[in-house]
Amino acid sequence: MDKLTDRQSKRKALIEERLNLPDRLQRADMLQRVMRIWLFGRSDEVIGAYWPIKGEFDPLPALHRWKEDGELLDQAQMRRIGLPVVDKVHKTLKFHAWYPGCPMQEDAYGIPKPKDTEVIVPTLLFVPCVGYGPGGFRLGYGGGFYDRTLAALLPKPFTVGLGYTNGYLPDMEPEPHDVPLDALLNDNGVVWPV
């Protein structure tokens, strides 16, 4: 089996396993807690995230809480959350402001995105992981959008992968174009750096 076929097989198996986790809601609750604790004390004012698909962990409730908490502590501080919108020309992602109740529309992949909100530049970016392995490397859906985006964003945001414990691949080998994440969180806590 070649490397590409192996990655596709792993990706498919992990998505299927994630969709069928009997305790996914409990795992999501634990990862919400891990995320909130991890965010405590960070100075970021603009965070990029994602709209969850295919059983992914939903980071938006924890981020909305982060936004509200920051504004309660400092009325002058306006924390912002951004969701990705595909730049079809460069095949990268731009982040548009999101808030609960924000008008949304589906992108070309059927994923909701903010409609007609301003582009914002995150200093911290939460990235979904289908799988993840040693060294901060992630297995995504295979489109390369995050790798191209991270290679192009200046200044480069601090990147944090989010996934469930079942997504850990101890033997995962990165591809030459893979960009390691700065941190990985799962429902048990901080996975990377160790």
Buried (B, 14 or more C-beta within 10 A) or exposed (E): EEEEEEBEEBBEEBBEBBEEBEEBEEBBEBBBEBBBEBBEEEEBBBBBBBBBBEBBBBBBBBBBBBBEBBEEEEEEEEBBBBBBBBBEEEEBBBBBBBEEEBEBEEBEEEBBBBEEBEEBBBBBBBBBBBBBBBBBBBBBBEEBBBBBBBEEBEEEBBBBBBBBBBBBBEEBEBEEEBBBBBBBBBBEEBBBEE
